[in-house]
Amino acid sequence: MEFLYEYGLFLAKTVTFVLAFAGIVAIIAASAMKQSGKKGEMEVTDISEQLKDVEDEIIHHLLSKEELKEKEKADKKAAKEKAKAEKEAETSTTKEPKLYVIDFKGSIDAKEVSALREEVTAILMVATEQDEVLVKLESGGGMAHAYGLAASQLERLKRANIPLTVSVDKVAASGGYMMACVANKIIAAPFSIIGSIGVIAQIPNFHKVLKKNDIEFEQLTAGEYKRTLTMFGENTDKGREKFIEELEEMHDLFKDHVHEHRPVLNIEKVATGETWSGSNAIKVGLVDEIQTSDDYICQATKERRVIGIHYATKKGLAEKLSKAASLSIDNLVSKLWQNNRIFPS
């Protein structure tokens, strides 16, 4: 009897655990289905208001009680004047100028362009020629076609005659500079990495390893240049020549793109694949001003309202893990790339 009692208790615990687990899975599945129809949402942040709150908080700790009372009176008066001005602006055709801020931190495949597309579209729906867009750009480059699409998204703003400024605090190289050069103005931090107007392709070849181990590799194609270089077959001089020809063609397109947007550049001098620090990039015309995005935004708040625009999508667990792995790889590649650039052997 004792055995049956213990067995029944064990069975009850097991059934309870299974039912609880099934319930959790059902809740997660229902939540995922509910979110599946929702692509994402636009997050709008009043950066001007945030900075004002920070300023008020600091002032509150610095001023004496008497000084705070005087400030409160001044603030109330300023608030009334602002409310009056806003009311008059509602009846006026002239609107308060705004600075829309977008963050773009690009990966190798520039998958962030999908969010950039949404952000640019949202701005185009409300912005006027009196407004401005600031793109805080950080990218060491990646796939040419992907960054070409990202650059095209920024060109949409230019075609709408909305002033576009790109800020580079860390790096805008290769595909990153392909995007940056579209702007009406490029600002960069002194030690940022700028340039790398070139094209690179690397591919390992395991043909000798396979041959040494008596492993055959077959590759069938239709079309003379369907495959120029391969990882497992024996590469030919003819295939290499064609591959280099394709790289040169892409490089020419890159140079034409940069020259179109920054015609004053000596394109042959800067399109060597080299990079420059921000302080030196201004000397060769790759950037226009030495300044950080923080300084630019703080100055802008004195003249216009600064609004942050960010398109966010809710991601599932698998997607989050995939993104984490992708970011780790991107960071590793970026570090290796920067080490090769900064510490040449």
Buried (B, 14 or more C-beta within 10 A) or exposed (E): EEEEEEEEEEEEEEEEEEEEEEEEEEEEEEEEEEBEEEEBEEEEEEBBEEBEEEEEEEEEEEEEEEEBEEBEEEEEEEEEEEEEEEEEEEEEEEEEBBBBBBBBEBBBBBBBBBBBBBBBEBBBEEBEEEBBBBBBBBBBBBBBEBBBBBBBBBBBBBEBEBBBBBBBBBBBBBBBBBBBBBBBBBBBBEEBBBBBBBBEEEEEBBBEEBEEEEEEEEEEEEEEEEBBBBEBBEBEEEBEEBBEEBBEEBBEBBBEBBBEBBEEBEBEEBBEBBBBBBBBBBEBBBBBBBBBBEBBBEEBBEEBBBBBBBBEEEEEEEEEEEEEEBEEEBEEBBEEBBEEBEEEE
